[in-house]
């Protein structure tokens, strides 16, 4: 029985393995978001947490240890200045791992390793999109899409602020899972993050409202031309197919499912027995009422 084995061996010698992990930690500190295999991401995250903890100490011995560990000592001031200030109030958990499917070729599990609250935080982006399509889906229950296109959606920042203060058992405008993600990504951020998240959610809603109008214009243009009926149908499906990370308002996927790799909804997919249609553009590909 093995005891005290802290890290995986990765079929490498100890010197090769440690150099590889130091290189991954250095790249993570530099770019704040890297993609690697899942086992490497887990071991890299453990070492990155310790390096950032050294940065929060701020004394000379910690600076010397961090500088000796990184392969690029010029990144050491970033740890003791930028990252130390960013995570001053956070007691731990400075990294986040997103599963990214399997790598083509050897089928190795891929993952995205990132520092939390970084400028390209994936969880923040996915949560903003979830807030956007859930608010838009609730608005579509009372107003037609044509009215929302003309008037727009207002009060997003107020909804985000209100949902941030609600408890898990209380009812709000967002689903409990989305509210939990919202509170988690905003817990250690400044008040400006509420405005940023509301702006991203509003931009996503504007895109969802504008897309059917663009597709409708394309269809009207194609109807004037001499196009075969089958080609017209496949052109419509191609135009309405959601890209990676896009979710229609009223969809049954959550932000967590989207972040784990279930990106987008494919037109024509059969609804499983445990799913239920909601109001939104899932009910129609064209939004004929627009």
N, C-alpha and C positions, 0 to 999 in steps of 0.2 A: 504494500500500500504506500502510495506517495503522499508525502506531507510537505506543506510549505511551497508548493509549486504555484507561483503567482501568475505566470504568463504561459501562453501557448508557445510551442517550439517552432512551428511553421516549417519543419523539415530543414532547418538552417542551423549553423553553428551559433554559439552565443554572441560572438562578435558581429557576425552578419545580421543576426536578428536584432540586436540592439541598435546597430547603425540604421537598419530599415525603419525601426520605430522612431528613432530620433529624426530621421528624414521626414516621416509622416507628420510628426508633431510640429516640425519647423514649417512645413507646408500649410498645416492647419492654422498656425499663428499668423502666417503671412497672408493667406487668402481667406481665412475664416470659414471656408467651406470646401471640402474635398470629397472625391468619390473614390472608394476603394472596396475591397471585399469586406464582408460583414465581420469575420473574425479579426482582421487587421484593424477595422474601425473600433471594435470594442477594446482592444488592447491600447490603441492610440488614445482613445478617450480617457482611459485611466491615467496615462502619463500626462496628458494635457491638463487634466484637473489638478495634478500635483504642481505643474509648472505655474499655472495661474494662481494657485494658493501661495506659492513663493512670491509672486508678484504683489499679492495683497499684504504680505509681511512688510516689504519695502525696506528691509535692512541690507547692509553690505554683504553678509554671508549668503543671504537668499539671492542677491543679484549675481554673485559669483557662481553659485550653483546653477542658476538658470542660464547664465551666459556660457558655462562650460557644457551644458546639455545640448543647446541648440546648435545646429550646424551653421547658422548665420547669426553671429553675435550682434549684428546690427538690429535684429528684431527684439533684443532684450529691452530697450527702452519702451517699446510698444506694450510689453507685458506689464511693466511697472508704472506706466502712465495711463494709456488708453484703456486697457483691459482691467486694470486695478480700479479705475474710477467707474467703469461700467458695471462691475460686479461687486462694488463696495457694500451694497445692502443685501446681496444674495449670499446665503450661507453655504451654497454648494450647487452642484449640478450645472456646470458651465458649458457642457456639451450636450448635443442631441443627435441621435442616430435615426435616419429615415431609411427603411428598407427600400431597395430600388430594383427588385426583381433579380433575375439571374443573368450572368454575363454570357453573351453569345460566344460559342466556341467550347469552353470547358464547363459551362453551366454553373459557375461559381456564384454564390449569393452576393449580390452587389448591395452597397449601402452608401448613403450620403452622410458624412460626418460634418457637423457644423457647430460653431459657437453660438449659443443662444443670444438673442437680441442683437445679432449682427445686422448690417444694413440690408442683407438679402435673406433674412430669416424666412425659411419655407413655411414654418408653422404660422407665422404672422400673416403671410400672403394667403395661405389656404383658409385661415380663419376669417380674413377680410372677405374673401369670396363667398364663404358660407353665410356670413352675415348678410351679404348683398343679395344672394338669391333667396334666402329665407324671408327677408323683408319684402322683396319684390313679390314673392309668392303670396304673402299675406295681403299685400296691396291688391293683387289681381283677384282676390276673393270679393272685394267690394267695388273695384273700379275696372272698367274695361281697359285693354292695353292701349287703345287709341287715346284715352284720356291721360294715361300715365306718360305716353310719349310727348304729349303737348305740355302737360303741367310739370312732369318730372316727379321725383321722390324727394321729399324734404324731411328734416328732423332725424337724420341718421346719427349725428353726433349725440343727440339727446337719448336716443335708444341705446347706443353703446354705453353711455354713462350710466343709464338706469339699469341695464343688464349687468354691468360690472359690480353693482352693489347688491344684487339679489342673491339669496341663498339657494342652495340646490333644490329644496323642497318648494320654493315659491314659483308661481307661474309668471311667465313673461312672454315677450313676443318671439323669442328664439327658443329652439329646442334645448333641452338640458345639456346635451353633449356639446353643442355649439357654444352655449353660455359658459360651460366649464373651460373650453379651449380659449374663449375670449378672456376670461378672468385670469387664466394661466399666463397668456402672452403679455398681458398688461400689468401683472402683479408688481414687477420690479422696474417697469418703464416709467418715464416721466409723463406728465399730463399731456404733452404734445403728441404722444403716441396715440391717444384717443382720437385726436384730429386726423392723424395720418391713417389710422385704420378706417375711420369713417369716410375719408376721401377715396381710399382704395375700394371700399365697398360700393360707394356711389359710382365710381368709374366702371366697376364690373356690372352694375345694374344698367348703366347707360349703354354698355356694350351689348347686353342681353336684349335691351329694348330696340337698339338700332339694327341688330342683325336680321330680324324678320323683315324690316323695311327694305334692307338691301336685297334680301332674297326675293321679296315680292317684286322689286324693280327688275331683277334679273329674269324672273318668270314672265313678266309682261313683255320684256324685250325678246325672249325666246319664242313667245307665242306669236309674235309678229313675223318671225322668221320661219322658214320651212325646215322643221326639225322633226325627226321620227319620234313617235310617242314614247317608245322605250328609252331612247336617248334622253328625252326630256325628263323622264322619271329619275334615271340615274344621276342626271345633272342636279336635280333637286335634292336628292339624298346627299350628294357630295357637298353641295353648298351648305346644307344644314348640319352636317356631321361636326360634332364638337371636337375641338382640338384638346391636346393634353392639358389637364388642369381645369377645363371648363365644365361647369355643372349647370344644368338648366334649373330655373326656379321651380320648385315643386318636385325635384328629383328625390329619389330615396337614398342616395349615397350621402355619407357624412364626410366631414373634413378629414377625419382620421383615415377613412378608406381611400380618399383621394391622395393623401400624403404617402400612403403605403403602396401606391402603384396602380390602384384602380382608377385610372385617369380617363375621365370623359365617358359619355354615354353614346352608344352606337344606335342610330335609327334602325328600327325594324326588330330590335331585340324583344323577345317575348317576356312578358311580366311573369315572374315566378309567383307561386301560390301565396307566399307570405308577404309580397309587396302590394302596395295599394296606390292607385293613381291619385295624384293631388292636382289641385288647380295650378296651372302654369303652362309653359309651352310644351310639356310632355303630351298634352292632349291633342295638340295639332302641330304639324310641321310648318305651317305657313302663317298662323295667326291671321286668319281671314278677316277678323274684326279690325285689324290695324288699318 
